[in-house]
Amino acid sequence: MTKSNATLDAYAPPASAAKPLRPTELLASLRNALEPWTPGTPFWIFAYGSLMWNPQFAWDARHVATVRGYHRSFRLWSRINRGTPENPGLVLTLECGGSCRGLVYRIAPDLVQEEMQRIWKREMQFGSYRPKWLNCVVGEESIRALVFTVNRECSGYAGRIPVEIMVEALARAAGHYGPAYDYLFKTVETLHSHGVRDARVEQLAALVRARIEALSAASRSTAPHSA
């Protein structure tokens, strides 16, 4: 075990703590989340991380939107999509406080059940979020949308961890969907493409880039030289 992994282990829960929801539990959580929605009416979902740049669902309208009372934060361990059980990465959740600018997507009413089942299998396998209906501000309009907010009781919740631990996890981990740093960088790039800035996430991205460069330099310096 490397020193960095040993340090991460002091903060990340053991892989055995991650318990996926049973199919019946997953379906029940989806039904509960959709209960406030009236079939046949517009359905909106708010995206602030990978759903912005890789939604993987059919949508027919999209707007830049602001959710108040929450901010994006890398406080969710990922041991499959952006990490491994031995080397977990981090992904975003919405923590209480502040505000968050992202994208709000509209799904056609007749596609909601099908598309939301796809989203649920991707985002809610481990009960990582608490889906809530929140107001999203779009210009002068307020849209009610489904939002994945923090679930501090889930097994992957990281809580308040030192910045250096976040940087180390994001710089080193990779999983089924690729490196954790790619998730971070694509989030920043997507926000920029829509004219949105998130100072906290941009600062973290700068630190992670610097750490990746340092790791790369260290790797080159220790590589054997050919005669």
MARFI-512490 format. One record per atom (N, C-alpha, C): residue in three letters; x, y, z. Coordinates in steps of 0.2 Angstrom, whole numbers, padded with zeros to 4 digits, always signed. Layout:
<recs>
ALAXYZ;...
</recs>
This chain:
<recs>
MET+0004-0006+0000;MET+0000+0000+0000;MET+0004+0006+0000;THR+0003+0011-0004;THR+0007+0017-0005;THR+0005+0022+0001;LYS+0009+0027+0002;LYS+0008+0031+0008;LYS+0001+0035+0007;SER+0000+0037+0000;SER-0006+0041-0002;SER-0012+0037+0000;ASN-0012+0030-0002;ASN-0018+0026-0001;ASN-0019+0025+0006;ALA-0014+0025+0010;ALA-0014+0024+0017;ALA-0018+0030+0020;THR-0016+0036+0018;THR-0019+0042+0020;THR-0026+0042+0018;LEU-0028+0040+0012;LEU-0035+0040+0010;LEU-0039+0036+0014;ASP-0036+0030+0016;ASP-0040+0025+0020;ASP-0042+0028+0026;ALA-0038+0033+0029;ALA-0040+0036+0035;ALA-0046+0040+0035;TYR-0048+0042+0029;TYR-0054+0046+0028;TYR-0060+0042+0024;ALA-0058+0038+0020;ALA-0063+0034+0016;ALA-0066+0028+0020;PRO-0072+0026+0020;PRO-0075+0020+0023;PRO-0072+0014+0019;PRO-0072+0008+0023;PRO-0070+0002+0019;PRO-0075+0001+0014;ALA-0072-0003+0009;ALA-0076-0004+0003;ALA-0082-0009+0005;SER-0082-0013+0010;SER-0087-0017+0012;SER-0093-0013+0015;ALA-0092-0007+0016;ALA-0098-0003+0019;ALA-0103-0001+0014;ALA-0100-0001+0007;ALA-0105+0001+0002;ALA-0110-0005+0000;LYS-0116-0003+0002;LYS-0121-0008+0001;LYS-0126-0006-0005;PRO-0127-0009-0010;PRO-0131-0006-0016;PRO-0138-0008-0013;LEU-0143-0003-0016;LEU-0150-0004-0014;LEU-0153-0011-0018;ARG-0157-0014-0015;ARG-0160-0020-0018;ARG-0165-0017-0024;PRO-0166-0021-0029;PRO-0170-0018-0035;PRO-0177-0015-0032;THR-0180-0019-0027;THR-0186-0016-0025;THR-0186-0009-0021;GLU-0180-0009-0017;GLU-0178-0002-0014;GLU-0177+0003-0019;LEU-0173+0002-0024;LEU-0172+0007-0029;LEU-0178+0009-0033;LEU-0183+0004-0034;LEU-0189+0006-0038;LEU-0193+0010-0033;ALA-0193+0008-0026;ALA-0197+0012-0022;ALA-0195+0019-0021;SER-0188+0020-0021;SER-0186+0027-0020;SER-0187+0031-0026;LEU-0187+0028-0032;LEU-0189+0032-0038;LEU-0197+0034-0038;ARG-0201+0029-0036;ARG-0208+0031-0035;ARG-0209+0036-0030;ASN-0206+0036-0025;ASN-0207+0042-0020;ASN-0204+0048-0022;ALA-0199+0048-0026;ALA-0196+0055-0029;ALA-0201+0057-0034;LEU-0204+0053-0038;LEU-0209+0055-0043;LEU-0216+0057-0041;GLU-0217+0055-0035;GLU-0224+0056-0032;GLU-0227+0063-0033;PRO-0223+0069-0032;PRO-0225+0075-0032;PRO-0227+0078-0039;TRP-0224+0074-0044;TRP-0225+0076-0051;TRP-0231+0074-0054;THR-0235+0078-0057;THR-0241+0076-0060;THR-0240+0074-0068;PRO-0241+0067-0069;PRO-0240+0065-0076;PRO-0244+0069-0081;GLY-0240+0070-0087;GLY-0243+0074-0092;GLY-0241+0082-0092;THR-0238+0083-0086;THR-0235+0090-0085;THR-0228+0091-0087;PRO-0225+0096-0088;PRO-0217+0097-0089;PRO-0213+0094-0083;PHE-0208+0090-0085;PHE-0204+0087-0080;PHE-0197+0090-0081;TRP-0194+0093-0075;TRP-0187+0096-0075;TRP-0183+0092-0070;ILE-0176+0092-0072;ILE-0171+0089-0068;ILE-0165+0093-0068;PHE-0162+0095-0062;PHE-0157+0099-0062;PHE-0150+0096-0062;ALA-0145+0098-0066;ALA-0139+0095-0066;ALA-0133+0099-0064;TYR-0129+0097-0060;TYR-0123+0101-0058;TYR-0116+0097-0059;GLY-0116+0091-0061;GLY-0110+0087-0062;GLY-0110+0084-0068;SER-0109+0077-0068;SER-0109+0073-0074;SER-0115+0073-0078;LEU-0121+0075-0075;LEU-0127+0075-0079;LEU-0127+0081-0084;MET-0123+0086-0082;MET-0122+0092-0087;MET-0119+0090-0093;TRP-0114+0086-0093;TRP-0110+0085-0099;TRP-0111+0078-0102;ASN-0114+0074-0098;ASN-0115+0067-0100;ASN-0122+0065-0098;PRO-0128+0068-0100;PRO-0134+0066-0097;PRO-0137+0059-0098;GLN-0135+0056-0104;GLN-0137+0050-0106;GLN-0145+0049-0105;PHE-0149+0054-0106;PHE-0156+0053-0106;PHE-0159+0058-0112;ALA-0165+0057-0114;ALA-0168+0061-0119;ALA-0171+0067-0116;TRP-0169+0073-0119;TRP-0172+0080-0116;TRP-0174+0084-0122;ASP-0178+0089-0121;ASP-0181+0093-0126;ASP-0180+0100-0125;ALA-0177+0102-0119;ALA-0176+0109-0117;ALA-0171+0109-0112;ARG-0166+0114-0112;ARG-0161+0115-0107;ARG-0160+0122-0106;HIS-0159+0124-0099;HIS-0157+0131-0098;HIS-0152+0131-0092;VAL-0148+0137-0092;VAL-0144+0138-0086;VAL-0148+0140-0080;ALA-0147+0137-0075;ALA-0152+0138-0069;ALA-0148+0139-0062;THR-0151+0142-0057;THR-0148+0143-0051;THR-0152+0140-0046;VAL-0149+0135-0041;VAL-0153+0133-0035;VAL-0150+0136-0029;ARG-0154+0139-0025;ARG-0152+0143-0019;ARG-0153+0138-0013;GLY-0148+0139-0009;GLY-0148+0135-0002;GLY-0143+0129-0003;TYR-0140+0128-0009;TYR-0135+0122-0009;TYR-0129+0124-0014;HIS-0124+0121-0013;HIS-0118+0122-0017;HIS-0115+0115-0019;ARG-0111+0115-0024;ARG-0108+0109-0026;ARG-0102+0108-0023;SER-0101+0101-0021;SER-0095+0100-0017;SER-0093+0092-0018;PHE-0086+0091-0018;PHE-0084+0084-0019;PHE-0083+0081-0013;ARG-0089+0078-0011;ARG-0090+0075-0004;ARG-0093+0068-0005;LEU-0092+0065-0010;LEU-0095+0058-0011;LEU-0090+0054-0014;TRP-0088+0048-0010;TRP-0083+0044-0013;TRP-0086+0039-0019;SER-0081+0038-0023;SER-0083+0034-0029;SER-0079+0028-0030;ARG-0081+0022-0029;ARG-0077+0016-0029;ARG-0078+0012-0035;ILE-0083+0014-0040;ILE-0084+0011-0046;ILE-0083+0015-0052;ASN-0087+0020-0053;ASN-0087+0025-0059;ASN-0081+0029-0059;ARG-0078+0032-0054;ARG-0072+0036-0054;ARG-0067+0034-0049;GLY-0067+0028-0047;GLY-0062+0025-0043;GLY-0063+0017-0042;THR-0059+0015-0038;THR-0059+0007-0036;THR-0060+0006-0029;PRO-0062+0000-0026;PRO-0062-0001-0019;PRO-0055+0001-0016;GLU-0050+0000-0019;GLU-0043+0001-0016;GLU-0041+0008-0017;ASN-0043+0011-0022;ASN-0041+0018-0023;ASN-0047+0023-0025;PRO-0052+0024-0020;PRO-0058+0028-0022;PRO-0057+0035-0024;GLY-0061+0037-0029;GLY-0061+0044-0031;GLY-0066+0048-0028;LEU-0068+0054-0030;LEU-0073+0058-0027;LEU-0077+0061-0033;VAL-0084+0062-0031;VAL-0088+0065-0036;VAL-0092+0070-0032;LEU-0096+0074-0036;LEU-0100+0079-0033;LEU-0107+0077-0030;THR-0108+0081-0025;THR-0115+0081-0022;THR-0117+0088-0020;LEU-0123+0089-0018;LEU-0125+0096-0017;LEU-0126+0097-0009;GLU-0121+0101-0006;GLU-0121+0102+0001;GLU-0125+0108+0003;CYS-0128+0109+0009;CYS-0132+0114+0011;CYS-0128+0121+0011;GLY-0131+0126+0009;GLY-0128+0133+0010;GLY-0126+0135+0003;GLY-0127+0142+0003;GLY-0124+0145-0003;GLY-0129+0144-0009;SER-0126+0144-0015;SER-0131+0143-0021;SER-0127+0139-0026;CYS-0130+0136-0031;CYS-0127+0132-0036;CYS-0130+0134-0043;ARG-0125+0136-0048;ARG-0128+0137-0055;ARG-0126+0130-0059;GLY-0131+0128-0063;GLY-0130+0122-0067;GLY-0135+0122-0073;LEU-0137+0117-0075;LEU-0141+0116-0081;LEU-0148+0112-0078;VAL-0153+0115-0081;VAL-0160+0111-0079;VAL-0162+0109-0086;TYR-0164+0102-0086;TYR-0166+0099-0092;TYR-0174+0097-0092;ARG-0177+0098-0097;ARG-0184+0096-0097;ARG-0185+0089-0101;ILE-0188+0084-0098;ILE-0190+0078-0101;ILE-0197+0078-0103;ALA-0198+0075-0109;ALA-0205+0075-0112;ALA-0209+0070-0107;PRO-0215+0072-0105;PRO-0220+0069-0101;PRO-0220+0061-0102;ASP-0221+0059-0108;ASP-0222+0052-0110;ASP-0215+0048-0110;LEU-0210+0052-0108;LEU-0203+0048-0108;LEU-0200+0048-0101;VAL-0204+0051-0096;VAL-0202+0052-0089;VAL-0200+0046-0086;GLN-0205+0041-0086;GLN-0204+0035-0082;GLN-0198+0031-0085;GLU-0197+0030-0092;GLU-0192+0027-0095;GLU-0185+0030-0093;GLU-0185+0037-0094;GLU-0178+0040-0093;GLU-0176+0041-0086;MET-0181+0041-0082;MET-0179+0042-0075;MET-0177+0035-0072;GLN-0180+0030-0074;GLN-0177+0023-0072;GLN-0170+0022-0074;ARG-0168+0025-0080;ARG-0161+0025-0083;ARG-0157+0029-0078;ILE-0159+0035-0076;ILE-0155+0040-0072;ILE-0155+0037-0065;TRP-0160+0034-0063;TRP-0160+0031-0056;TRP-0154+0025-0055;LYS-0154+0021-0060;LYS-0149+0015-0060;LYS-0142+0018-0060;ARG-0141+0024-0063;ARG-0134+0027-0064;ARG-0133+0031-0057;GLU-0137+0034-0054;GLU-0136+0039-0049;GLU-0138+0036-0042;MET-0142+0032-0042;MET-0145+0030-0035;MET-0144+0023-0033;GLN-0139+0019-0036;GLN-0138+0012-0034;GLN-0136+0011-0027;PHE-0133+0016-0024;PHE-0131+0016-0017;PHE-0134+0021-0013;GLY-0140+0023-0015;GLY-0143+0028-0011;GLY-0139+0034-0009;SER-0135+0036-0014;SER-0130+0042-0013;SER-0133+0049-0012;TYR-0139+0050-0014;TYR-0142+0056-0014;TYR-0149+0056-0011;ARG-0151+0062-0009;ARG-0158+0063-0007;ARG-0162+0067-0012;PRO-0165+0064-0017;PRO-0169+0068-0022;PRO-0174+0073-0019;LYS-0174+0079-0021;LYS-0179+0084-0018;LYS-0181+0088-0024;TRP-0187+0091-0023;TRP-0190+0095-0028;TRP-0189+0103-0026;LEU-0185+0106-0029;LEU-0182+0113-0027;LEU-0184+0118-0033;ASN-0184+0124-0031;ASN-0185+0129-0036;ASN-0178+0131-0040;CYS-0179+0131-0046;CYS-0173+0133-0050;CYS-0174+0139-0054;VAL-0170+0144-0053;VAL-0171+0151-0056;VAL-0168+0151-0062;VAL-0172+0153-0067;VAL-0170+0153-0074;VAL-0172+0160-0077;GLY-0168+0165-0077;GLY-0169+0172-0078;GLY-0174+0175-0073;GLU-0180+0177-0076;GLU-0185+0179-0071;GLU-0190+0174-0069;GLU-0189+0168-0071;GLU-0194+0162-0070;GLU-0191+0158-0065;SER-0196+0154-0061;SER-0194+0149-0057;SER-0197+0143-0059;ILE-0193+0138-0060;ILE-0195+0131-0062;ILE-0194+0126-0056;ARG-0199+0122-0055;ARG-0198+0117-0050;ARG-0195+0111-0053;ALA-0190+0108-0050;ALA-0186+0103-0053;ALA-0183+0098-0048;LEU-0182+0092-0050;LEU-0180+0087-0046;LEU-0172+0088-0046;VAL-0169+0087-0040;VAL-0162+0089-0038;VAL-0159+0083-0034;PHE-0153+0081-0035;PHE-0150+0076-0031;PHE-0146+0080-0026;THR-0148+0080-0020;THR-0145+0083-0014;THR-0141+0078-0010;VAL-0137+0081-0005;VAL-0133+0077-0001;VAL-0137+0072+0003;ASN-0134+0066+0004;ASN-0137+0061+0009;ASN-0131+0059+0013;ARG-0131+0063+0019;ARG-0125+0062+0024;ARG-0126+0055+0027;GLU-0131+0051+0026;GLU-0131+0045+0029;GLU-0129+0039+0025;CYS-0128+0041+0018;CYS-0125+0035+0014;CYS-0118+0033+0015;SER-0117+0027+0013;SER-0110+0024+0015;SER-0104+0028+0011;GLY-0106+0032+0006;GLY-0100+0035+0002;GLY-0099+0042+0004;TYR-0103+0045+0009;TYR-0103+0052+0011;TYR-0096+0053+0014;ALA-0092+0058+0011;ALA-0085+0059+0014;ALA-0085+0064+0019;GLY-0090+0069+0020;GLY-0090+0074+0025;GLY-0085+0079+0023;ARG-0083+0083+0029;ARG-0078+0088+0028;ARG-0071+0084+0028;ILE-0068+0084+0023;ILE-0061+0081+0022;ILE-0056+0087+0020;PRO-0050+0086+0022;PRO-0045+0091+0020;PRO-0044+0092+0013;VAL-0042+0098+0010;VAL-0042+0099+0003;VAL-0036+0094+0000;GLU-0031+0093+0004;GLU-0026+0089+0001;GLU-0028+0082+0000;ILE-0033+0079+0004;ILE-0035+0073+0003;ILE-0040+0073-0003;MET-0044+0078-0004;MET-0048+0079-0010;MET-0043+0079-0016;VAL-0038+0083-0016;VAL-0034+0083-0022;VAL-0030+0076-0024;GLU-0028+0073-0018;GLU-0025+0067-0019;GLU-0030+0061-0023;ALA-0036+0061-0020;ALA-0041+0056-0023;ALA-0042+0058-0030;LEU-0043+0065-0032;LEU-0045+0067-0038;LEU-0039+0066-0043;ALA-0033+0067-0041;ALA-0028+0066-0045;ALA-0026+0059-0047;ARG-0027+0054-0042;ARG-0025+0047-0043;ARG-0030+0042-0045;ALA-0036+0043-0043;ALA-0041+0038-0044;ALA-0044+0038-0051;ALA-0046+0032-0053;ALA-0049+0031-0060;ALA-0054+0025-0059;GLY-0059+0025-0062;GLY-0064+0019-0062;GLY-0067+0018-0069;HIS-0073+0015-0069;HIS-0077+0012-0075;HIS-0078+0018-0080;TYR-0079+0024-0077;TYR-0080+0030-0082;TYR-0074+0034-0083;GLY-0068+0032-0081;GLY-0062+0036-0082;GLY-0059+0039-0075;PRO-0054+0043-0076;PRO-0051+0046-0070;PRO-0056+0051-0067;ALA-0055+0051-0060;ALA-0058+0056-0056;ALA-0057+0063-0058;TYR-0051+0065-0060;TYR-0049+0071-0062;TYR-0053+0073-0069;ASP-0054+0069-0073;ASP-0058+0070-0079;ASP-0065+0073-0077;TYR-0068+0069-0072;TYR-0075+0072-0070;TYR-0074+0079-0068;LEU-0069+0081-0064;LEU-0068+0087-0061;LEU-0067+0092-0067;PHE-0063+0091-0072;PHE-0061+0095-0077;PHE-0067+0096-0082;LYS-0070+0091-0083;LYS-0076+0092-0088;LYS-0082+0096-0085;THR-0082+0095-0078;THR-0087+0100-0075;THR-0086+0107-0076;VAL-0079+0109-0075;VAL-0077+0116-0075;VAL-0078+0118-0083;GLU-0076+0114-0087;GLU-0076+0115-0094;GLU-0084+0116-0097;THR-0088+0112-0094;THR-0095+0113-0096;THR-0098+0119-0093;LEU-0096+0121-0087;LEU-0099+0127-0084;LEU-0096+0133-0088;HIS-0090+0133-0090;HIS-0087+0138-0094;HIS-0091+0139-0100;SER-0092+0134-0103;SER-0096+0134-0110;SER-0102+0137-0110;HIS-0105+0137-0104;HIS-0112+0140-0103;HIS-0111+0147-0099;GLY-0105+0149-0098;GLY-0104+0156-0095;GLY-0105+0156-0088;VAL-0104+0150-0085;VAL-0104+0149-0077;VAL-0098+0148-0074;ARG-0096+0152-0069;ARG-0090+0151-0065;ARG-0092+0148-0058;ASP-0088+0144-0055;ASP-0088+0141-0049;ASP-0081+0142-0046;ALA-0080+0147-0042;ALA-0073+0148-0039;ALA-0070+0142-0035;ARG-0074+0139-0031;ARG-0072+0134-0027;ARG-0070+0128-0031;VAL-0074+0126-0036;VAL-0072+0120-0040;VAL-0066+0122-0045;GLU-0066+0128-0047;GLU-0060+0130-0052;GLU-0054+0130-0048;GLN-0054+0132-0041;GLN-0048+0132-0037;GLN-0046+0125-0036;LEU-0050+0121-0035;LEU-0049+0114-0034;LEU-0046+0111-0040;ALA-0048+0112-0046;ALA-0046+0110-0052;ALA-0039+0112-0053;ALA-0037+0118-0051;ALA-0030+0121-0052;ALA-0025+0117-0048;LEU-0028+0115-0041;LEU-0023+0111-0037;LEU-0022+0104-0039;VAL-0028+0101-0042;VAL-0027+0094-0045;VAL-0023+0094-0051;ARG-0023+0099-0055;ARG-0018+0099-0061;ARG-0011+0100-0059;ALA-0010+0104-0054;ALA-0003+0105-0051;ALA-0001+0098-0048;ARG-0005+0094-0045;ARG-0003+0088-0042;ARG-0002+0083-0047;ILE-0006+0083-0052;ILE-0005+0078-0058;ILE+0002+0079-0061;GLU+0004+0086-0062;GLU+0010+0087-0065;GLU+0016+0085-0061;ALA+0015+0086-0054;ALA+0020+0084-0049;ALA+0021+0076-0049;LEU+0015+0073-0050;LEU+0016+0065-0050;LEU+0019+0063-0056;SER+0018+0066-0062;SER+0021+0065-0068;SER+0028+0066-0068;ALA+0030+0072-0065;ALA+0037+0073-0065;ALA+0041+0068-0061;ALA+0038+0067-0055;ALA+0041+0062-0051;ALA+0042+0055-0054;SER+0037+0053-0058;SER+0037+0047-0062;SER+0043+0047-0067;ARG+0043+0052-0070;ARG+0049+0053-0075;ARG+0056+0053-0072;SER+0056+0056-0066;SER+0063+0056-0063;SER+0065+0049-0060;THR+0060+0045-0059;THR+0062+0038-0056;THR+0062+0033-0061;ALA+0060+0035-0068;ALA+0060+0030-0073;ALA+0067+0028-0075;PRO+0068+0021-0076;PRO+0075+0019-0078;PRO+0077+0022-0085;HIS+0083+0025-0085;HIS+0086+0028-0092;HIS+0090+0022-0096;SER+0088+0023-0102;SER+0092+0018-0107;SER+0099+0020-0108;ALA+0103+0016-0109;ALA+0110+0018-0110;ALA+0111+0021-0116;
</recs>
